[in-house]
Amino acid sequence: MFRIVALAIALGSYGMAQAADDAVARFKNYLPRQIMELPEKERSSSVPMMFVGAANLAISDFGDLVIQANLNSLMYNGLGDYEDAKRAFQADLGEEQTGNLTVWQIHTLGYRASRLNLTHVSFFPFEFGGVLSDGRASVKGTVKIIDEKIAYPINHTDIECFQTEAYCKYRQVALVLPDENSWAQSYNVMQVANDYYKITRWENDQIDAIPYNSAACRINQLSLNFATKEYFEIARNNTSGDCDTGLGVNLPRLEKPRVSQIIDGREIIDAEFKRIDEEARGYLSSVFRKRVGSIKTIRVENK
């Protein structure tokens, strides 16, 4: 059930983001004062919250100081030459250099400045492998969907199996990475799954198990091979068509079984943090990046 709830939340969030696209396009070029001049009813019902927040920030007593600090963190001269810094930021966005920041530009500036603070964290133990001994077994690692993108690539999975009791306990937690539409630019830990599986086979260093909850939209079978050190999950349809989760989200029918493997996730996790780091560096002032690039070129030439 936890797994379905997590997936439903992800799908629901995607749907909400899609529905908000029109509102973003409609109000993105508004100036803060134009947002605040809208009738309160329209502002609360139609304007994206991120734009309302940007407008409130801009008209506050400390708004300019926060914007200047954000510009400075991205290597624009926000404190020394505020007007020029705003225009330089607009130029890097490919927008008209008016010096008057729109609510979208203020929101984007805050997002980019916050992105610099998302450093590499080691929340999950880098444990991978399986142990089978005396009627007990355990598998730990990172789940990766083969040939497909996984919703939560930074995850840690822990499976414990008991031969006499004929069941396995499956737990999975994930580090959820924020994006531009997130309420806050911080990491969140989420429990993706907390399920019990019935063991259907335990022989020749292999364990197969299916979930006790047979009414779910999909059946997720465990196939654990301790001899070859290969640990798989195989998700199959449990309905003839799309499945209603009961949470306002329909899960589409799988065209074929979805195979996932529990692996050593260090490369996956490192790649995710590298992606965030490269994204953040790309938000720095273009003038600053050019200067850094010229220094690197000089160093190479002097070698």
N, C-alpha and C positions, 0 to 999 in steps of 0.2 A: 504493500500500500504506500509506504514512504516513497518508493521509486516512482510510482504513478503520480503522486502529489508533486514531487519535484519536477517531473517532466511537464505536468499540467501547468505549473507555475511558469516554467520556461516558455511554453507555448503561449500562455496567456500574456506574458510580458511582451512577446514578439507581436501579438495581435494588437495590444495597446499602442506599441510603438508605431505600427503601421497606421493605425487610426489617427495618431497625432500628427502625421506628416502634413496633412492639409493645414492644420492650425499653425504649425511651425512656418510653413511657406507663407501663410497669410500675414503673420505678425513679425517675422524676423527682421524686417527693415524699419520697424517702428523705433523711434527714439524713446528714452525712458519717460519723458514728460507726456508723450502721446499715449503711452500705455496707461499712465496714471490719470489721464484726462478721460479715459473711457468710463462709461457707467459701471459702477461697482458690480452689478449683476453680470454684465458682459465680460468684465475682466475676470471674475471668478469662475465663469462657466465656459469661456471660449479661449482665453489666452493661456498658453502653456505655462505651467508653474515656473519653469526655469526662466521664462521671460519676465514674469511678475517679480521673481526674486532679483533678477538683474536690474529691473527698474527701481525697486525699493533700495537696492544697494546704491545705485547711482545718485539718487536724490537724498540719501542720508548724509548726516554731517561728516561721516568718515569715508564716504563713497570714493571721492577723488584719491584719498590716501591709499585705500585698498587697491584701486585700479593702478595707481602709480607703482605700488609695491609689486603687483602682478607683472606689470611691464618690466620692471627691473629684474625680476626673477628669470624672465625670458631674454635678458640681455638687451632690452630697449632702455633708453635713458629716461625712464619715467619720472624720476625725481629731479634730474637736472634740466630736462627740456620736455615737459609733459606734452605739449602740443605736437612737437615733432615726433615724439615717441608714439603717440596715438596714430599719427599719419603713417609712420613706418610700419606699424602693426597692420593697419588697414591695407597697405601696399602688399605685405606678405600674404594677406588673405586673398589678394586679387580683387579688392574692393575699392570703390572710389575713396580717395584720400581727403575726406571732409574735415577730419579732426573731431567730428561729433560721432561718438560710438553708438551704434544701434544696440538694442537689447541682445540680439544674437551675437554681436561682436563682444559685448561685455561677458556674456555667458561663455563664449568660446575662449576668451582670454583667461577666465577663471579656471575653466577645464584644463587648458594647456599648462597653466602654472601649477595646478594641483597634480598633474600627471608626473611632474618632476619628482614628487615625493613618494611615488610608488616604487620603493626599492625591492630588491630581491629578499624574500623571507624564506626561512627554513622551518615552516610549521610542521610539515609532515616528515616522519622518519623515513629515510631512504632505505626501507627494508623491502627486499624482494626474495621470494623463494618459497618452497614448500617443504614441509616436514611430515613424514608419515611414520608412526611408531606406536606399537602396543594399543591398537584400536583407536588412536587419536590422530588427527591430521590438521594441519593448518597451512594456509596460503596467504601471503601478503604481497601487495604490489599496487601498480597503477593500471586501471582498466583503460584499454584503448580499443575503440571500435575499428575493425579492419575495413579499410577502403571507404570509411565515412568519417565525417567530423563529429567529435564528441562535444556535448554541451559543456562539460566541466572537465577539461583536460588535466587540471591539477587536482587529482583525487588520490585518496589512499583507501585501499580495500583490504579488509581483514576477514578471512573465512576460517571458521573452526568447525570440525566435523567429529562426531562421536559414533563409533561403530555399534556399540551395544545399544545405545539409545536410538540409533538410526536417524540422526538428523544432523544438519549443518546450520550454523548461525552465520549470516552474511551481513556485514556492516560496511558502509561506504560513506566517507565524508569528503567534501570538496572545498577548495578555496575558490570562491567566486570572484572573478576579476571585474572591476567596474568598467563601464564604457561611457561615452558622451551623454547617454540618456540616464545614467545612474543618478540617484539623489545625492550621493556623496562619493567622493573619490577615495574610497578606502576598501580594504579587503573584507570579505565576509566569509565565515565558515558555515557550511550548510550540510546537514545530514541528508544524503541522497537516498540511502537505503538502510533498512534495519529489518531484515526478513529471516524467516526460518524455512529451511528446505528439508524435504523428506528424501533420504538416501534410497535410491532404487538399485544401485549396484556398488559393491565394494569387493573388488577382487583384482589380483595381478597388479597391485600398486595403482589401481585406478578407482576413482569414485565418480559416480553419476548421481545427480540429485535434482529434484524438481520442487518448486515452491508449494507450501501447504495451501496457500491462497490460490485456488484453481479458478476463481471467478474474475481474475484480473483481465485486462484487455489483451495482454500478452503473457505467454509462459516463458520464463527465463530459465533454461536448463543449465546446470553446472556440469562441466566435464573436466575432471582434474586427473592428470596423468603424472604421477610422481616419478615414474621411471624415466620418462623423456623430459620431465620438467616443463611440461606444457599445460597451461591452465586456461580453459575457455569458458565463455558464457554464450549460449545460443538462444536468442529471442525468437519466438514464433508467434503467429497470430493465434488468438483464442476466440475470435469472432469471425463470422462470415463476411463482415464488411467493416466500415469505420466503427470505432468503439467510443461510446459516450462514457467519459470518466466520472460523470456525475458532478463535476466541478466546473461545468460550463465550457469544457474544452473537449473536442473530439480528436482521438488519436487516429491518424490515417492507417489503413491496412498496409502491412509490410508486403512489398512485392516479392521478397525472398527472405529466408531466415537471416537475421542480423547477428553476425559473429563478432564477439569481443574477446580480447585476450588480456590476461593479467600479466604485466611485464614489469621490468625495471624501468621506472618512469623518470629517471634523472634527466635524460636527454629531452623528453617532452617538456618537463617543468622548466629546465634551463632555457629552452627555446621560447616558451611563453614569456618569461621575464626579459629575455633578450629583445623580443618583439616590443614590449612595453618601453624598454630603455631606448631602443632606436626610434620609436614613435616620439618619445619625449624630446630627444635630441633634435629631431626634425622640427620641433616647435620653437626652437631658439631663434632669435633675430637672424635674418638672412645675412646681415652685415657681419654679425659676430661669427656665424658659421664660415663665411668667406675668409675672415681673418684667421680663424683656426686652420682652415684649409691651406692658406698661403704659408703659414708657419710650418705645417707638415711638409709642404712642397720644398721649402728651403732646407729643412732637415734632410730630406731625401737627397737633394742635389749636393749637399755638403758631405755626404758619406763617401 
